[in-house]
């Protein structure tokens, strides 16, 4: 549904009356209510009875009590007025803003609890040192590209597909993807373009960092790692459930703990 703003008046004829408007138009007793839109429906106001011009979105106010009583005695206005109610669907749309906000709040709470649970479960799990599972084409591609770079004494422990910015960001297409690999000696980042529909199996440049030179490696969220490499902060977003790769969760869970088994209290993502 498109965003809407302003006030929307609605009227529904309840009963015809033996009156004419100023221009001789037919009238009916109608119920009028207003939906106020602030992107979505913010509230519904019950405006009560009006004299609606039949087949038009125009109306006259109900006559003053003395005049109304005279019209009712003359039989040109009903007595009593017919009952009315605001349709349920208009109540739903009329308060949809609050429904959406409530759902967002509930979703945020559920998401925060899920993230907290994932982080707690990962922290309690034993640290693994690989090797990574190679069950998909992308898994094997990462292993093949990494194999070209390995030293004689180097062993791959974990690998993953990562982004340099939040994958939920609108600017994701402006970022880079990386095949991130942790060995027993180095962190290797193989740069790739971000594919629109699938993971691009390509090597557009390699960065390597000796493990001893990595100044920080910490997990700041359930899908984000933060590194300080060569004096620069480098975030990596690793989606646990990314299709086409098999080792995302293990990379998220174990890489920071392998690099810093007992993170120093004075090291943080913000320093």
C-alpha positions as CSV (number, residue, x, y, z in Angstrom):
1,X,0.0,0.0,0.0
2,X,1.4,3.4,-1.0
3,X,2.0,6.0,1.7
4,X,-0.8,8.4,2.3
5,X,-1.1,11.8,4.1
6,X,-3.9,14.1,5.0
7,X,-7.5,13.5,6.0
8,X,-10.0,11.3,4.1
9,X,-13.7,11.9,4.8
10,X,-16.1,9.0,4.3
11,X,-19.9,9.0,4.2
12,X,-22.5,6.3,3.9
13,X,-26.2,7.0,3.3
14,X,-28.4,5.5,5.9
15,X,-31.9,6.6,5.0
16,X,-33.4,8.9,2.3
17,X,-35.2,12.1,3.5
18,X,-37.9,14.2,2.1
19,X,-35.7,17.3,1.8
20,X,-33.8,19.0,-1.0
21,X,-30.5,20.7,-0.9
22,X,-29.8,24.4,-1.8
23,X,-29.6,23.4,-5.5
24,X,-32.6,21.0,-5.4
25,X,-30.4,17.9,-5.0
26,X,-31.6,14.7,-3.3
27,X,-30.4,14.3,0.3
28,X,-30.1,11.4,2.7
29,X,-29.2,10.9,6.4
30,X,-25.6,9.8,6.4
31,X,-22.9,8.8,8.8
32,X,-19.6,10.7,8.4
33,X,-16.2,9.7,9.7
34,X,-12.7,10.8,8.9
35,X,-9.4,8.8,8.6
36,X,-6.2,10.8,9.2
37,X,-3.3,9.4,7.3
38,X,0.3,9.9,8.3
39,X,1.9,7.5,5.9
40,X,-0.5,4.9,7.2
41,X,-3.8,5.4,9.1
42,X,-3.1,7.3,12.4
43,X,-6.7,7.6,13.7
44,X,-10.4,7.5,12.9
45,X,-12.7,10.3,14.1
46,X,-16.5,9.7,14.3
47,X,-18.1,12.9,12.9
48,X,-21.7,11.7,13.5
49,X,-24.7,12.4,11.2
50,X,-24.8,14.7,8.2
51,X,-27.2,15.4,5.4
52,X,-25.4,14.0,2.4
53,X,-26.0,15.0,-1.2
54,X,-27.0,11.7,-2.9
55,X,-24.3,10.3,-5.2
56,X,-21.9,13.1,-4.3
57,X,-19.2,13.7,-1.7
58,X,-20.9,16.8,-0.4
59,X,-23.0,17.3,2.7
60,X,-24.9,19.7,4.9
61,X,-24.8,19.8,8.6
62,X,-27.8,18.4,10.5
63,X,-30.2,21.3,11.4
64,X,-30.1,22.8,14.8
65,X,-32.3,21.0,17.4
66,X,-35.3,23.3,17.2
67,X,-35.4,23.1,13.4
68,X,-34.7,19.4,13.4
69,X,-37.6,18.8,15.8
70,X,-39.9,20.7,13.5
71,X,-38.8,18.7,10.5
72,X,-39.3,15.4,12.4
73,X,-42.8,16.5,13.4
74,X,-43.5,17.4,9.7
75,X,-42.2,14.0,8.7
76,X,-39.4,15.3,6.5
77,X,-36.7,13.9,8.8
78,X,-36.7,10.5,10.5
79,X,-37.2,10.0,14.3
80,X,-35.2,8.4,15.6
81,X,-32.2,8.5,13.3
82,X,-31.0,5.2,11.9
83,X,-28.2,3.5,13.8
84,X,-24.7,3.4,12.3
85,X,-21.3,1.9,12.8
86,X,-17.8,2.4,11.3
87,X,-16.9,-0.7,9.1
88,X,-14.2,-2.9,10.7
89,X,-12.0,-2.7,7.7
90,X,-11.9,1.1,8.0
91,X,-11.0,0.8,11.7
92,X,-8.1,-1.5,10.6
93,X,-6.9,0.8,7.9
94,X,-7.6,3.9,10.1
95,X,-5.3,2.6,12.8
96,X,-2.8,0.7,10.5
97,X,0.0,3.0,11.5
98,X,-0.2,1.8,15.1
99,X,-0.6,-1.8,13.9
100,X,2.5,-1.5,11.8
101,X,4.5,0.1,14.6
102,X,3.3,-2.6,17.0
103,X,4.4,-5.3,14.6
104,X,7.7,-3.6,14.1
105,X,8.2,-3.4,17.9
106,X,7.3,-7.0,18.4
107,X,9.6,-8.0,15.5
108,X,12.4,-6.0,17.0
109,X,12.0,-7.7,20.4
110,X,11.8,-11.1,18.8
111,X,14.8,-10.3,16.7
112,X,16.8,-9.0,19.6
113,X,16.0,-12.1,21.7
114,X,16.9,-14.4,18.7
115,X,20.3,-12.6,18.3
116,X,21.0,-12.8,22.0
117,X,20.2,-16.5,22.0
118,X,22.4,-17.1,18.9
119,X,25.3,-15.2,20.5
120,X,24.9,-17.1,23.7
121,X,24.7,-20.5,22.0
122,X,27.8,-19.7,19.8
123,X,29.8,-18.5,22.9
124,X,29.0,-21.8,24.6
125,X,29.9,-23.9,21.7
126,X,33.5,-25.4,21.4
127,X,35.9,-23.6,19.1
128,X,36.5,-25.5,15.9
129,X,39.6,-25.2,13.7
130,X,38.2,-26.7,10.4
131,X,38.8,-27.6,7.8
132,X,35.7,-26.0,6.1
133,X,33.0,-28.1,4.5
134,X,33.3,-28.1,0.7
135,X,29.8,-29.1,-0.5
136,X,28.9,-26.4,-2.9
137,X,30.4,-24.8,-6.0
138,X,31.2,-21.6,-4.1
139,X,32.8,-23.6,-1.2
140,X,35.0,-25.3,-3.7
141,X,35.8,-22.1,-5.6
142,X,37.0,-20.4,-2.4
143,X,39.2,-23.5,-1.6
144,X,40.7,-23.5,-5.1
145,X,41.5,-19.8,-5.1
146,X,42.9,-20.0,-1.6
147,X,45.0,-23.0,-2.5
148,X,46.9,-20.8,-5.0
149,X,47.9,-18.5,-2.2
150,X,48.8,-21.0,0.6
151,X,52.3,-21.4,1.9
152,X,53.8,-24.8,2.5
153,X,53.0,-24.8,6.2
154,X,49.6,-23.1,5.9
155,X,46.2,-24.8,6.6
156,X,42.7,-23.4,6.0
157,X,40.6,-23.3,9.2
158,X,37.5,-21.3,8.2
159,X,36.1,-19.6,5.1
160,X,33.0,-17.5,4.4
161,X,31.3,-15.2,1.9
162,X,31.1,-11.7,3.4
163,X,30.1,-8.1,2.6
164,X,31.9,-4.9,3.6
165,X,28.5,-3.3,4.5
166,X,25.2,-4.3,5.9
167,X,23.4,-6.5,3.4
168,X,20.1,-4.9,4.5
169,X,21.5,-1.5,3.4
170,X,20.1,0.2,0.2
171,X,23.7,1.0,-0.7
172,X,24.8,-2.7,-0.8
173,X,25.3,-2.6,-4.6
174,X,28.0,0.1,-4.0
175,X,30.0,-2.2,-1.7
176,X,32.2,-5.2,-2.2
177,X,32.0,-8.9,-1.4
178,X,34.8,-10.9,-0.1
179,X,35.7,-14.6,0.2
180,X,37.2,-14.4,3.7
181,X,39.5,-17.2,4.7
182,X,41.3,-17.7,8.0
183,X,44.3,-20.0,8.0
184,X,46.6,-21.0,10.8
185,X,48.9,-18.1,9.6
186,X,46.9,-15.4,7.9
187,X,43.5,-13.8,7.2
188,X,43.0,-13.7,3.4
189,X,40.4,-11.5,1.8
190,X,39.6,-12.2,-1.9
191,X,37.6,-9.4,-3.4
192,X,34.6,-10.0,-5.7
193,X,31.6,-8.0,-7.0
194,X,28.3,-8.3,-5.4
195,X,26.0,-10.4,-7.7
196,X,22.4,-9.3,-8.1
197,X,21.1,-12.9,-8.0
198,X,23.9,-15.2,-7.0
199,X,27.5,-15.2,-5.6
200,X,30.0,-14.1,-8.2
201,X,32.9,-16.6,-8.4
202,X,35.7,-14.3,-9.3
203,X,38.9,-12.9,-7.9
204,X,39.3,-9.1,-8.2
205,X,42.2,-8.7,-5.9
206,X,43.7,-10.3,-2.7
207,X,44.6,-8.8,0.7
208,X,46.4,-10.8,3.2
209,X,47.1,-10.1,6.9
210,X,49.4,-12.0,9.2
211,X,47.5,-13.3,12.2
212,X,50.1,-11.7,14.5
213,X,49.4,-8.3,12.9
214,X,45.7,-8.4,13.4
215,X,44.9,-5.9,16.1
216,X,41.3,-6.6,16.7
217,X,38.7,-9.3,15.8
218,X,35.4,-9.2,17.6
219,X,31.8,-10.1,16.9
220,X,29.6,-7.0,17.3
221,X,26.3,-8.6,16.2
222,X,24.9,-12.0,15.2
223,X,26.0,-11.4,11.6
224,X,28.8,-8.8,11.9
225,X,32.5,-9.1,12.7
226,X,34.8,-6.1,13.2
227,X,38.5,-6.3,12.5
228,X,41.3,-3.8,12.9
229,X,43.7,-4.5,10.1
230,X,46.8,-2.4,9.3
231,X,45.4,0.3,11.6
232,X,42.0,0.4,9.9
233,X,38.7,-0.8,11.1
234,X,37.2,-3.3,8.7
235,X,33.7,-4.6,9.2
236,X,32.5,-7.8,7.6
237,X,28.9,-8.9,7.4
238,X,28.6,-12.7,7.2
239,X,25.0,-13.9,6.7
240,X,24.5,-17.2,8.6
241,X,21.9,-18.5,6.2
242,X,23.4,-17.3,2.9
243,X,22.6,-19.8,0.2
244,X,25.4,-21.4,-1.8
245,X,27.9,-21.4,1.0
246,X,28.3,-23.9,3.9
247,X,30.6,-22.4,6.5
248,X,29.1,-19.0,7.4
249,X,28.0,-19.9,11.0
250,X,31.4,-21.5,11.8
251,X,33.3,-18.4,10.5
252,X,31.1,-16.1,12.6
253,X,31.4,-18.2,15.7
254,X,35.0,-19.2,15.7
255,X,37.2,-16.7,13.9
256,X,37.2,-14.1,16.6
257,X,37.8,-16.7,19.3
258,X,40.6,-18.3,17.4
259,X,42.3,-14.9,16.8
260,X,41.7,-13.7,20.4
261,X,40.9,-16.6,22.7
262,X,40.6,-14.1,25.6
263,X,39.8,-10.7,24.2
264,X,41.6,-8.0,26.1
265,X,39.3,-5.7,28.0
266,X,40.8,-2.6,26.5
267,X,40.2,-3.7,22.9
268,X,36.8,-2.8,21.4
269,X,35.3,-2.1,18.0
270,X,35.3,1.6,18.7
271,X,38.9,2.1,19.5
